[in-house]
Structure formats: structure tokens, C-alpha cells
Amino acid sequence: MMRVLNILVVAALVTAAAYVYRIKYEATRHGEQVAKLRLEITREREAIAELKAQWAQLNSPDRLQALAEKHLRLRPLAINQLHDLAGLPEKPVIDPDPIGSMLQAMEAGGEGGITTGTIPGAMPLPQRRPAGGR
């Protein structure tokens, strides 16, 4: 009986040692992954900082001014190019309901009104209901 108990205890110790070793190995592997991810994050942050520096250099006002003078051939405004709001043309009137206006024109014009792409012999358009009524 004692012998069986000793064998069971030794087996339990071997199993526990193997389980602890597996946990230690997984923890080491996870630690290495964390270290790799931290290194990758550091590299990405450095790349972002480098790109921000390049962006700032490309958008510097002095550089943009030199490029504009070189490529755009800009001239100063002449005095006759300046206007006040009274010199602007009126805003064109836009029909808020173009389809409704077309239907009203068709009703008012009868047969001689606006021609649509209807098929001869097809059903006529239904009459419009008065606003607010049933």
C-alpha cells in the first residue's frame, strides 16, 4: 500500500514539474513577444516622428513661397480687379420643385404642353389632389 502511495506521489510531482515547466516556457515566450512588440512600437513611433518632420519641411512657408514664385507666375492685383458686393450679379432663381412645375405646366397647357416620353395609348397621369385635402 505504501509503495503505491509513493508511486502516486512521485507521479504527481513529475506531472506538477512538467506543468510548471510548461507555464514557465509560455511566460518566457509571451515575454519575448511583448519585447518584440515594444521594439516594433518604438520603430513605428520613430517613423511617425520622421514623417512629421518631413511634412513640416514640405509645408514650410518659405519653401511654399519659393515654389509659388517659381511655378505659378503670380502678379499683384490690379485696382480694377477689386469690387464690392453691389457689383456682383444677382443669384439665379432655382425652382425648388422642378417636377411639380412640369406637372403644373402640363395641366395648364393641355395637349400642347410639355411632351414627355409617354407611350401612345398609355394611361394618362392621375390628377393632382388639392393641397391639404383628401
Salt bridges, closest charged atoms under 4 A:
GLU26 OE2 - ARG22 NH1 3.28
